[in-house]
Amino acid sequence: MGLYPEIEPYDHGMLDVGDGNRIYWETCGNPHGKPAVMLHGGPGSGCSPSFRRYFDPAAYRIVLLDQRGCGRSTPPASAYDTDMSVNTTPHIIADLELLRRHLGIERWLVWGVSWGSVLGLRYAQTHPGAVSELVLTGVATGSNAEVALMIRGLGRIFPEAFERFVGELPVAERDGNLAAAYNRLLESPDPAVRERAARAWTDWETAIIPAPPRSVERYENPAFRMGFARTVTHYWGKDHLLGEGVDDDVVLRDAHLLKGIPGTLVQGALDFGNLLGIVWRLHHAWPGSELVVVDEVGHNAGAPGMTEMLVAATDKYAAR
């Protein structure tokens, strides 16, 4: 089967998580059903109503949230005066725990896409008692090798787009950490510099990852474009901000901590992240995980074949 029918939230709110931040959350489906939380990608994409449809609304209490700085959460990362130093992986993990307790949930299934899979894995490793199962797609682990592949590595496959992308940077910055270099432009006091950098970053994203029309259209929104580019370069340029004293390989290295948490990894065979073999290494290092590879699909959870496998995973876990 495909996605479940469209539904609307039965409750929503803004949760004060400290540091001047308030995160938007909503709950859908069955108020007495199995709790599940959806972790969106980016970092900085925000939640989409379509994410509600990966769960049986009769079986699940579905929780969606916009992570710090994006979507309906405040303050927005698109605002120049928003403090990004309090937007890190540990901060978002702490937000998840605050939200879980606020909603009176003991344990929940964690569903993560792309960056959301990094976040979901690290959350489960640090709070295993709060996670009943994991369903992950567009799988990543937040390593610098993955960032290097998605930027400089894919430049060999998309040379024309890469030349335009790198050409926006000062010459002295073109051989170093490109995400960090772009983040410096996105933190410039000059609005014109910030806007040009945001446009160049999102143009590169759409060049390397074929995206559905909705994803392309949202990049035409200046506020979304700025907030997304600023957030993703903030994370990618700084080892995914996994925590003080924590290196970028920690998620894969700590895969053994997931033992006892059932999980399903649904991965497109043509996802460029597969070039490093990360999802296969994660699967073999995580006792009890299941890997489902969908042929002829890239980094797109909404593609035919992917939706069916993701819904099958949540259906399987609904009765646990």
matplotlib code that plots the C-alpha trace (Angstrom):
import matplotlib.pyplot as plt

x = [0.0, 1.0, 0.7, -2.3, -4.9, -4.3, -5.2, -5.2, -3.7, -6.0, -3.6, -0.6, 1.4, 4.6, 7.0, 9.5, 12.8, 15.0, 17.6, 14.8, 13.6, 10.0, 9.4, 6.2, 4.7, 1.6, -0.1, -2.2, -4.0, -5.1, -4.6, -4.4, -2.2, 1.4, 3.5, 5.8, 7.9, 8.9, 12.4, 12.7, 15.8, 18.0, 19.1, 16.6, 13.9, 11.0, 8.1, 5.7, 2.1, 2.9, 5.0, 1.7, 0.8, 3.6, 1.6, -1.7, -3.7, -5.9, -2.8, -0.4, -0.2, 1.9, 4.1, 5.6, 7.9, 9.9, 13.4, 15.0, 15.1, 13.0, 9.4, 7.0, 9.5, 10.9, 13.2, 13.7, 17.2, 16.5, 16.6, 20.2, 20.0, 19.0, 21.7, 22.8, 25.2, 22.3, 21.2, 23.3, 22.6, 22.6, 20.2, 17.7, 18.0, 17.2, 14.2, 13.0, 13.2, 11.3, 8.6, 8.3, 7.8, 5.4, 3.2, 3.3, 5.0, 7.2, 8.7, 8.1, 9.1, 11.5, 11.2, 14.0, 14.8, 18.3, 19.6, 16.7, 18.3, 21.5, 19.5, 17.4, 20.5, 22.2, 19.1, 18.6, 22.2, 22.0, 18.4, 17.8, 15.1, 13.0, 13.1, 10.9, 12.0, 13.7, 12.6, 15.2, 15.5, 18.0, 20.4, 23.4, 25.5, 26.9, 30.5, 32.8, 33.4, 29.7, 29.8, 32.9, 31.2, 28.0, 30.0, 33.5, 33.0, 29.9, 31.7, 33.3, 29.8, 28.3, 31.3, 29.3, 27.1, 30.1, 32.1, 29.2, 28.9, 32.6, 32.8, 30.7, 33.4, 36.6, 39.5, 41.3, 38.3, 37.8, 40.2, 39.0, 35.8, 33.2, 30.3, 32.1, 33.1, 29.5, 28.4, 30.7, 29.1, 25.6, 26.7, 27.9, 26.4, 25.7, 22.2, 23.1, 26.1, 23.8, 21.1, 23.6, 25.1, 21.8, 20.7, 24.0, 23.8, 20.3, 21.1, 23.8, 21.4, 18.9, 21.6, 22.9, 19.6, 16.7, 13.8, 10.0, 8.4, 7.4, 11.0, 12.2, 9.4, 10.2, 13.7, 12.0, 10.8, 13.6, 13.0, 13.0, 16.1, 18.0, 17.0, 17.8, 21.1, 22.2, 21.3, 22.7, 26.0, 26.1, 25.9, 27.9, 30.7, 31.1, 31.1, 27.3, 27.7, 27.4, 28.6, 31.7, 34.6, 32.6, 34.1, 32.3, 32.5, 30.7, 27.3, 28.7, 31.2, 28.5, 26.1, 26.5, 24.6, 21.4, 21.4, 17.9, 16.2, 14.6, 15.1, 14.4, 16.7, 15.0, 17.5, 17.3, 19.8, 20.8, 21.2, 24.6, 25.3, 25.7, 29.0, 30.7, 28.9, 27.7, 24.2, 25.6, 28.3, 25.6, 23.3, 26.1, 27.2, 23.6, 22.3, 18.6, 18.4, 16.9, 18.1, 15.7, 17.2, 14.8, 16.0, 16.1, 15.5, 17.8, 17.6, 13.8, 11.5, 8.4, 9.4, 7.4, 8.7, 10.1, 6.7, 5.5, 8.5, 8.4, 4.7, 5.3, 7.9, 5.5, 2.7, 5.0, 5.9, 2.4, 1.5, 4.7]
y = [0.0, 3.6, 6.5, 6.7, 9.4, 13.0, 13.9, 17.0, 17.4, 17.0, 19.1, 21.4, 24.0, 25.9, 24.5, 26.8, 24.8, 27.6, 29.8, 32.0, 29.1, 27.8, 24.8, 24.0, 20.5, 18.7, 15.4, 13.4, 10.1, 8.1, 10.0, 6.5, 4.9, 3.9, 7.1, 7.9, 11.0, 12.3, 13.9, 15.9, 16.5, 19.3, 20.3, 23.1, 21.7, 21.7, 19.2, 18.6, 17.5, 14.5, 13.0, 12.3, 9.8, 7.3, 6.0, 4.2, 7.0, 4.4, 2.7, 5.6, 8.8, 10.7, 13.6, 16.1, 19.0, 21.7, 21.6, 24.8, 27.7, 26.2, 25.9, 27.4, 27.3, 30.6, 32.5, 31.6, 30.9, 33.2, 36.2, 37.5, 38.2, 34.6, 33.0, 29.9, 28.9, 27.3, 25.3, 22.0, 18.3, 18.1, 21.0, 19.3, 16.0, 17.9, 19.4, 16.0, 14.9, 18.0, 17.4, 13.7, 14.5, 17.4, 15.0, 12.4, 9.8, 7.1, 5.6, 6.4, 5.0, 7.4, 8.0, 10.0, 11.1, 12.2, 14.5, 13.2, 9.8, 11.2, 12.9, 9.8, 7.5, 9.8, 10.3, 6.5, 6.0, 8.6, 7.9, 4.2, 3.9, 6.5, 4.7, 1.7, 1.3, 3.3, 3.7, 5.6, 6.5, 8.5, 7.2, 9.3, 9.3, 12.9, 12.1, 14.6, 11.9, 12.1, 15.9, 15.8, 13.4, 15.5, 18.6, 18.2, 14.5, 15.1, 18.0, 15.4, 14.1, 17.5, 19.6, 22.5, 23.0, 22.6, 25.3, 27.7, 26.7, 27.1, 30.3, 32.1, 31.8, 33.9, 32.2, 31.6, 29.6, 27.2, 24.5, 24.2, 23.3, 24.5, 24.3, 26.4, 28.9, 29.3, 29.6, 32.6, 34.2, 33.4, 35.2, 38.3, 41.6, 42.4, 41.2, 41.0, 38.7, 36.5, 36.3, 35.5, 32.7, 31.2, 31.1, 29.5, 26.9, 25.8, 25.8, 23.3, 21.2, 21.0, 20.1, 17.1, 15.7, 15.4, 16.8, 16.8, 20.1, 21.1, 20.9, 23.0, 25.5, 26.2, 27.3, 30.2, 31.4, 33.8, 33.2, 29.4, 29.5, 31.7, 29.7, 26.3, 27.3, 29.0, 25.9, 23.2, 25.0, 25.7, 22.0, 20.6, 23.1, 22.1, 18.3, 18.2, 19.8, 16.4, 17.7, 19.1, 16.6, 14.3, 13.5, 13.1, 9.3, 8.8, 7.7, 4.8, 3.9, 3.7, 1.6, -1.2, 0.9, 0.4, -3.3, -4.2, -1.4, -2.9, -0.8, -0.7, 1.1, 1.9, 3.1, 4.0, 2.0, 5.3, 7.4, 9.1, 8.5, 4.8, 5.5, 5.4, 2.2, 3.9, 2.3, -1.2, -0.6, 0.7, -2.3, -4.8, -2.9, -2.7, -6.0, -6.5, -4.0, -4.7, -3.1, -2.7, -1.4, 0.0, -0.2, 2.8, 5.3, 8.0, 10.3, 10.6, 9.1, 10.0, 8.0, 5.0, 1.9, 3.9, 5.0, 1.4, 0.0, 2.8, 2.3, -1.4, -0.8, 1.4, -1.1, -3.9, -2.0, -0.8, -4.0, -4.1]
z = [0.0, -0.4, 2.1, 4.5, 3.7, 4.7, 8.3, 10.5, 14.0, 16.9, 19.1, 18.6, 20.5, 21.1, 23.7, 25.5, 25.4, 26.8, 25.2, 23.9, 21.6, 21.3, 19.1, 17.2, 17.8, 16.7, 17.4, 14.9, 14.7, 17.7, 21.0, 22.7, 20.0, 19.9, 20.2, 17.2, 16.6, 13.1, 12.7, 9.6, 7.5, 6.6, 9.1, 8.8, 6.5, 8.9, 9.0, 6.1, 6.5, 4.3, 7.1, 9.0, 6.2, 6.9, 10.0, 10.4, 12.1, 13.9, 15.5, 16.1, 18.1, 15.6, 16.9, 14.5, 15.4, 13.7, 15.1, 16.4, 14.0, 11.3, 10.2, 12.7, 15.6, 16.8, 16.5, 12.8, 11.6, 8.7, 11.0, 11.1, 14.9, 15.8, 18.0, 16.2, 19.0, 20.9, 17.8, 18.2, 18.2, 22.0, 22.2, 19.8, 21.7, 24.9, 23.1, 22.2, 25.8, 27.0, 24.4, 25.3, 28.9, 28.1, 26.1, 28.8, 26.6, 28.1, 24.9, 21.2, 17.8, 16.2, 12.4, 10.8, 7.3, 6.1, 8.8, 10.9, 10.8, 12.2, 15.0, 15.6, 15.8, 18.3, 20.3, 20.6, 21.5, 24.4, 25.5, 24.6, 27.2, 25.4, 22.0, 21.2, 17.5, 14.8, 11.2, 9.1, 5.5, 3.4, 6.1, 7.2, 10.4, 10.4, 9.5, 7.8, 5.1, 4.2, 4.1, 1.9, -0.5, -0.7, -1.6, -3.1, -4.0, -6.1, -7.8, -10.0, -11.1, -11.5, -12.6, -14.1, -11.1, -8.8, -10.7, -10.2, -6.5, -5.7, -7.8, -5.3, -2.6, -2.2, -4.0, -0.7, 0.6, -2.3, -1.1, 2.5, 4.3, 1.8, 4.2, 6.8, 4.1, 3.0, 6.6, 7.0, 4.0, 5.5, 8.8, 6.9, 8.1, 4.5, 3.5, -0.2, 0.6, 2.7, 0.1, -2.7, -0.6, 0.3, -3.4, -4.4, -1.7, -2.5, -6.2, -5.4, -3.3, -6.2, -8.7, -6.8, -5.3, -7.7, -5.7, -6.0, -7.1, -3.6, -2.4, -5.4, -4.9, -1.2, -2.2, -4.0, -0.6, 0.5, 4.3, 3.8, 1.6, 4.1, 7.1, 5.5, 4.0, 7.3, 9.4, 7.2, 6.7, 10.5, 11.1, 8.2, 8.7, 12.4, 12.5, 12.8, 16.2, 17.9, 21.2, 23.0, 22.8, 20.5, 17.1, 13.8, 13.7, 17.0, 15.6, 13.6, 16.2, 18.9, 16.7, 19.3, 21.8, 19.7, 20.6, 21.8, 19.8, 16.7, 13.6, 9.8, 7.4, 4.1, 1.5, -2.1, -4.2, -6.0, -2.9, -3.3, 0.4, -0.4, -2.1, 1.3, 2.4, 5.6, 5.6, 5.2, 7.9, 10.2, 9.6, 10.3, 13.4, 14.8, 16.1, 15.3, 12.5, 9.1, 5.8, 2.9, -0.4, -3.0, -6.6, -8.9, -6.1, -4.8, -1.8, -1.8, 0.9, -1.1, -4.2, -5.4, -3.7, -0.8, 0.6, 0.5, 2.4, 5.0, 5.6, 5.8, 8.6, 10.7, 10.1, 11.4, 14.5, 15.3, 17.2, 19.3]

ax = plt.figure().add_subplot(projection="3d")
ax.plot(x, y, z, "-o")
ax.set_aspect("equal")
plt.show()
